[in-house]
Amino acid sequence: MVEFLRSRRLSMVEDSISVTYEDGSYRMEFIIMANAGASLSAMDFVAEELPNLPHVLNFTLEHSSRG
């Protein structure tokens, strides 16, 4: 996942990662930040590509601003 994000100029905020295991499945929650120079539509590309990653059954994306 880290390489997937890095290649798109995105990074995971390290202290935001939460992993839980319930009913035979793992759930990961984390915050992704756009690095300098990332495309404004970088998260749109991530939303299109995540369903194609092995073992990703579903996902939710939420946009927020630190400004």
DSSP file (Angstrom, degrees, kcal/mol; ACC not computed):
  #  RESIDUE AA STRUCTURE BP1 BP2  ACC     N-H-->O    O-->H-N    N-H-->O    O-->H-N    TCO  KAPPA ALPHA  PHI   PSI    X-CA   Y-CA   Z-CA
    1    1 A M     >        0   0    0      0, 0.0     4,-2.4     0, 0.0     5,-0.2   0.000 360.0 360.0 360.0 -39.8    0.0    0.0    0.0
    2    2 A V  H  >  +     0   0    0      1,-0.2     4,-3.0     2,-0.2     5,-0.2   0.926 360.0  45.5 -61.7 -44.9    2.8    2.4    0.8
    3    3 A E  H  > S+     0   0    0      2,-0.2     4,-2.4     1,-0.2    -1,-0.2   0.891 109.9  55.8 -65.5 -38.6    4.4    2.0   -2.6
    4    4 A F  H  4 S+     0   0    0      1,-0.2     4,-0.3     2,-0.2    -2,-0.2   0.927 114.2  39.9 -56.1 -47.2    1.0    2.4   -4.2
    5    5 A L  H ><>S+     0   0    0     -4,-2.4     5,-2.3     1,-0.2     3,-1.5   0.920 112.8  54.3 -70.1 -45.0    0.5    5.7   -2.5
    6    6 A R  H ><5S+     0   0    0     -4,-3.0     3,-2.0     1,-0.3    -2,-0.2   0.883 102.1  57.3 -58.9 -40.6    4.1    6.9   -2.9
    7    7 A S  T 3<5S+     0   0    0     -4,-2.4    -1,-0.3     1,-0.3    -2,-0.2   0.670 109.0  47.8 -66.7 -13.8    4.0    6.4   -6.7
    8    8 A R  T < 5S-     0   0    0     -3,-1.5    -1,-0.3    -4,-0.3    31,-0.2   0.181 121.5-107.0-108.3  14.1    1.0    8.8   -6.7
    9    9 A R  T < 5S+     0   0    0     -3,-2.0    26,-3.1     1,-0.3     2,-0.3   0.850  82.8 121.6  60.1  39.1    2.7   11.4   -4.5
   10   10 A L  E   < -A   34   0A   0     -5,-2.3     2,-0.3    24,-0.2    -1,-0.3  -0.878  42.0-165.0-122.3 157.4    0.6   10.5   -1.6
   11   11 A S  E     -A   33   0A   0     22,-2.5    22,-3.3    -2,-0.3     2,-0.4  -0.988  21.2-118.6-144.3 155.5    1.6    9.3    1.9
   12   12 A M  E     -A   32   0A   0     -2,-0.3     2,-0.7    20,-0.2    20,-0.2  -0.775  29.9-121.8 -91.9 132.1    0.0    7.7    4.9
   13   13 A V    >   -     0   0    0     18,-2.7     3,-2.1    -2,-0.4    18,-0.4  -0.665  25.4-143.6 -74.1 115.4    0.1    9.7    8.1
   14   14 A E  G >  S+     0   0    0     -2,-0.7     3,-1.1     1,-0.3    -1,-0.2   0.845  93.4  48.0 -56.0 -44.1    1.9    7.2   10.4
   15   15 A D  G 3  S+     0   0    0      1,-0.2    -1,-0.3    -3,-0.1    -2,-0.1   0.352 101.3  69.0 -83.2  10.9    0.1    7.9   13.7
   16   16 A S  G <  S+     0   0    0     -3,-2.1     2,-0.3    15,-0.2    -1,-0.2   0.449  71.0 114.4-101.8  -1.8   -3.3    7.7   11.9
   17   17 A I    <   +     0   0    0     -3,-1.1     2,-0.4    -4,-0.3    13,-0.2  -0.539  37.2 175.5 -80.8 130.0   -3.2    3.9   11.1
   18   18 A S  E     -B   29   0B   0     11,-2.6    11,-2.5    -2,-0.3     2,-0.4  -0.998   6.5-172.6-132.4 129.2   -5.8    1.7   12.9
   19   19 A V  E     +B   28   0B   0     -2,-0.4     2,-0.3     9,-0.2     9,-0.2  -0.988   8.2 174.1-124.0 127.4   -6.1   -2.1   12.2
   20   20 A T  E     -B   27   0B   0      7,-2.4     7,-2.9    -2,-0.4     2,-0.5  -0.922  20.2-145.9-128.3 156.7   -8.9   -4.2   13.6
   21   21 A Y  E     +B   26   0B   0     -2,-0.3     2,-0.3     5,-0.2     5,-0.2  -0.988  29.2 155.9-124.9 123.7   -9.9   -7.8   13.0
   22   22 A E  E >   -B   25   0B   0      3,-2.7     3,-1.7    -2,-0.5    -2,-0.1  -0.986  62.3  -4.0-151.1 135.8  -13.6   -8.8   13.1
   23   23 A D  T 3  S-     0   0    0     -2,-0.3     3,-0.1     1,-0.3    -1,-0.1   0.835 128.7 -52.2  51.6  39.2  -15.7  -11.6   11.7
   24   24 A G  T 3  S+     0   0    0      1,-0.2     2,-0.4     0, 0.0    -1,-0.3   0.574 119.0  98.0  80.3   9.3  -12.7  -13.0    9.8
   25   25 A S  E <   -B   22   0B   0     -3,-1.7    -3,-2.7     2,-0.0     2,-0.3  -0.967  65.1-131.9-132.0 147.4  -11.7   -9.8    8.1
   26   26 A Y  E     -B   21   0B   0     -2,-0.4     2,-0.4    -5,-0.2    -5,-0.2  -0.730  17.2-158.8 -92.0 145.7   -9.2   -7.1    8.7
   27   27 A R  E     -B   20   0B   0     -7,-2.9    -7,-2.4    -2,-0.3     2,-0.4  -0.995   5.5-166.8-126.2 126.7  -10.2   -3.4    8.6
   28   28 A M  E     -B   19   0B   0     -2,-0.4     2,-0.4    -9,-0.2    -9,-0.2  -0.939   5.5-177.8-114.2 134.6   -7.6   -0.7    8.1
   29   29 A E  E     +B   18   0B   0    -11,-2.5   -11,-2.6    -2,-0.4     2,-0.3  -0.997  17.5 144.7-128.8 136.3   -8.3    3.0    8.6
   30   30 A F        -     0   0    0     -2,-0.4     2,-0.4   -13,-0.2   -13,-0.1  -0.986  43.9-108.8-162.7 164.4   -5.7    5.7    7.9
   31   31 A I        -     0   0    0    -18,-0.4   -18,-2.7    -2,-0.3     2,-0.4  -0.862  26.1-155.3-103.0 134.8   -5.3    9.3    6.7
   32   32 A I  E     -A   12   0A   0     -2,-0.4     2,-0.4   -20,-0.2   -20,-0.2  -0.929   7.1-162.6-110.9 132.9   -3.7   10.0    3.3
   33   33 A M  E     -A   11   0A   0    -22,-3.3   -22,-2.5    -2,-0.4     2,-0.4  -0.906  19.4-124.4-113.7 142.3   -1.9   13.3    2.7
   34   34 A A  E     -A   10   0A   0     -2,-0.4   -24,-0.2   -24,-0.2     2,-0.1  -0.723  28.0-137.1 -82.2 131.4   -1.0   14.7   -0.8
   35   35 A N    >   -     0   0    0    -26,-3.1     3,-2.2    -2,-0.4    -1,-0.0  -0.394  40.0 -71.4 -80.9 164.5    2.7   15.5   -1.1
   36   36 A A  T 3  S+     0   0    0      1,-0.3    -1,-0.2    -2,-0.1     3,-0.1  -0.320 124.0  23.2 -55.2 133.3    3.9   18.6   -2.7
   37   37 A G  T 3  S+     0   0    0      1,-0.3    -1,-0.3    -3,-0.1     2,-0.1   0.415  86.8 143.8  89.0  -1.7    3.4   18.4   -6.4
   38   38 A A    <   -     0   0    0     -3,-2.2    -1,-0.3   -29,-0.2   -29,-0.1  -0.430  58.0-102.3 -69.7 145.6    0.6   15.9   -6.2
   39   39 A S    >   -     0   0    0    -31,-0.2     3,-1.8     1,-0.1     4,-0.3  -0.345  21.6-123.7 -64.6 146.4   -2.2   16.3   -8.8
   40   40 A L  T 3  S+     0   0    0      1,-0.3     3,-0.3     2,-0.1    -1,-0.1   0.778 115.0  48.7 -61.3 -25.7   -5.4   17.9   -7.5
   41   41 A S  T 3> S+     0   0    0      1,-0.2     4,-1.7     2,-0.1     3,-0.5   0.171  75.5 114.4 -99.8  17.6   -7.2   14.8   -8.8
   42   42 A A  H <> S+     0   0    0     -3,-1.8     4,-1.9     1,-0.3    -1,-0.2   0.883  76.8  50.7 -57.4 -41.2   -4.8   12.3   -7.1
   43   43 A M  H  > S+     0   0    0     -3,-0.3     4,-2.4    -4,-0.3    -1,-0.3   0.826 104.6  58.4 -68.8 -29.5   -7.5   11.0   -4.8
   44   44 A D  H  > S+     0   0    0     -3,-0.5     4,-1.6     2,-0.2    -1,-0.2   0.916 106.6  48.3 -62.4 -41.8   -9.8   10.5   -7.7
   45   45 A F  H  X S+     0   0    0     -4,-1.7     4,-2.0     1,-0.2    -2,-0.2   0.898 109.6  52.4 -65.0 -39.7   -7.2    8.2   -9.3
   46   46 A V  H  X S+     0   0    0     -4,-1.9     4,-2.7     1,-0.2    -2,-0.2   0.917 107.2  52.7 -61.3 -43.0   -6.9    6.3   -6.0
   47   47 A A  H  < S+     0   0    0     -4,-2.4    -1,-0.2     1,-0.2    -2,-0.2   0.848 111.7  46.4 -62.1 -33.9  -10.7    5.8   -5.9
   48   48 A E  H  < S+     0   0    0     -4,-1.6    -1,-0.2    -5,-0.1    -2,-0.2   0.825 118.1  41.3 -76.0 -31.7  -10.6    4.3   -9.4
   49   49 A E  H >< S+     0   0    0     -4,-2.0     3,-1.7     1,-0.2     4,-0.4   0.773  95.0  76.4 -90.6 -28.0   -7.6    2.1   -8.6
   50   50 A L  G >< S+     0   0    0     -4,-2.7     3,-1.8     1,-0.3     6,-0.2   0.868  88.8  58.6 -55.5 -41.1   -8.4    0.7   -5.1
   51   51 A P  G 3  S+     0   0    0      0, 0.0    -1,-0.3     0, 0.0    -2,-0.1   0.742 102.5  56.7 -62.0 -18.4  -11.1   -1.7   -6.3
   52   52 A N  G <  S+     0   0    0     -3,-1.7    -2,-0.2    -4,-0.1    -3,-0.1   0.540  84.1 101.3 -89.4  -7.1   -8.4   -3.4   -8.5
   53   53 A L  S X  S-     0   0    0     -3,-1.8     3,-1.5    -4,-0.4    -3,-0.0  -0.575  84.1-103.7 -78.5 139.7   -6.0   -4.1   -5.6
   54   54 A P  T 3  S+     0   0    0      0, 0.0    -1,-0.1     0, 0.0     3,-0.1  -0.334 102.0  13.6 -60.0 141.5   -6.0   -7.7   -4.3
   55   55 A H  T 3  S+     0   0    0      1,-0.2     2,-0.9    -4,-0.1    -3,-0.1   0.454  87.7 127.3  73.5   3.7   -7.8   -8.2   -1.0
   56   56 A V    <   +     0   0    0     -3,-1.5    -1,-0.2     1,-0.2     3,-0.1  -0.825  26.1 169.4 -90.7 109.8   -9.6   -4.8   -1.1
   57   57 A L        -     0   0    0     -2,-0.9     2,-0.3     1,-0.3    -1,-0.2   0.848  63.7 -19.0 -89.4 -38.2  -13.2   -5.7   -0.6
   58   58 A N        -     0   0    0     -8,-0.0    -1,-0.3     2,-0.0     2,-0.3  -0.974  60.3-171.8-160.2 167.2  -14.6   -2.1    0.0
   59   59 A F        -     0   0    0     -2,-0.3     2,-0.4    -3,-0.1    -3,-0.0  -0.985  13.7-144.7-159.4 161.5  -13.4    1.3    0.9
   60   60 A T        -     0   0    0     -2,-0.3     2,-0.4     2,-0.0    -2,-0.0  -1.000  12.1-161.4-133.3 133.9  -14.6    4.8    1.8
   61   61 A L        -     0   0    0     -2,-0.4     2,-0.4     2,-0.0    -2,-0.0  -0.954   7.3-176.5-115.5 135.5  -12.9    8.0    0.9
   62   62 A E        -     0   0    0     -2,-0.4     2,-0.4     2,-0.0    -2,-0.0  -0.998  16.2-141.8-129.4 135.6  -13.5   11.3    2.7
   63   63 A H        +     0   0    0     -2,-0.4     2,-0.3     2,-0.0    -2,-0.0  -0.795  28.1 160.4 -98.0 136.3  -12.0   14.6    1.7
   64   64 A S        -     0   0    0     -2,-0.4     2,-0.4     0, 0.0    -2,-0.0  -0.956  27.7-133.4-145.9 166.9  -10.9   17.2    4.2
   65   65 A S        -     0   0    0     -2,-0.3    -2,-0.0     1,-0.1     0, 0.0  -0.954   6.6-155.1-125.0 142.0   -8.6   20.2    4.3
   66   66 A R              0   0    0     -2,-0.4    -1,-0.1     1,-0.2     0, 0.0   0.470 360.0 360.0 -89.3  -2.7   -6.0   21.1    6.9
   67   67 A G              0   0    0      0, 0.0    -1,-0.2     0, 0.0     0, 0.0   0.452 360.0 360.0 -77.1 360.0   -6.3   24.7    5.9
